[in-house]
Amino acid sequence: MKKAKINLNSIPAVKEFVNLVMLYDFDVDLVSGRYSVDAKSIMGIFSLNLDNPIQLVAHTDEPGDFFEKIAKFVVD
């Protein structure tokens, strides 16, 4: 399992992010407070508070180039 903090601050950013995540076979969740949603679900993402960074959890030990592809969304 690999984790990162991401920021999705606009509708186009959410669409681009979901399109990238859909390319991978492993499960990816977004966690905000006590809520967790499938990162491949646009409706799920929009149910979260997107004003603050969100915790991304990739359920894999072999992410390949996943984190390179989503690097523009990752915050420290």
C-alpha positions in Angstrom: 0.0 0.0 0.0 1.4 3.4 -1.0 0.1 6.8 0.1 0.3 10.4 -0.9 -1.5 13.7 -0.3 -3.2 15.2 -3.4 -5.0 18.3 -4.3 -7.9 18.3 -6.7 -9.0 21.9 -6.9 -11.1 22.1 -10.1 -13.5 20.1 -12.2 -11.0 19.6 -15.1 -8.4 18.4 -12.5 -10.8 15.8 -11.1 -11.6 14.6 -14.7 -8.0 14.3 -15.6 -7.1 12.6 -12.4 -9.9 10.0 -12.8 -8.8 9.3 -16.4 -5.3 8.6 -15.2 -6.3 6.4 -12.3 -8.6 4.4 -14.6 -5.5 3.2 -16.5 -4.3 1.1 -13.6 -5.7 -2.3 -12.4 -5.1 -1.8 -8.7 -7.6 -0.2 -6.3 -7.0 3.5 -5.4 -9.0 5.2 -2.6 -9.3 8.8 -1.6 -9.7 9.5 2.2 -10.9 12.7 3.6 -11.6 12.7 7.3 -13.8 9.6 8.0 -14.9 9.3 4.4 -13.2 7.0 1.8 -14.2 6.8 -1.8 -13.0 5.0 -4.9 -10.6 7.3 -6.8 -12.1 5.9 -10.1 -15.5 7.4 -9.3 -16.0 11.0 -10.3 -19.2 11.2 -8.3 -17.5 9.8 -5.2 -14.7 12.4 -5.5 -17.2 15.2 -5.8 -18.8 14.0 -2.5 -15.6 14.9 -0.7 -14.5 18.3 0.6 -12.0 19.3 -2.1 -11.0 22.5 -0.4 -8.1 20.8 1.4 -5.6 18.1 0.3 -6.9 14.5 0.3 -5.1 11.3 1.3 -4.6 8.9 -1.7 -4.1 5.2 -0.9 -3.0 3.0 -3.7 -3.6 -0.7 -2.8 -0.5 -2.1 -4.5 3.2 -2.8 -3.7 4.0 -2.3 -7.4 2.7 1.1 -8.5 4.9 1.2 -11.6 4.7 4.8 -13.0 1.5 5.6 -11.3 3.0 8.3 -9.0 4.9 9.8 -11.9 1.6 10.2 -13.8 -0.2 11.8 -11.0 2.8 14.0 -9.8 1.0 17.3 -10.8 -1.7 16.5 -8.2 0.7 15.5 -5.3 1.3 18.0 -2.6 3.8 17.8 0.4 
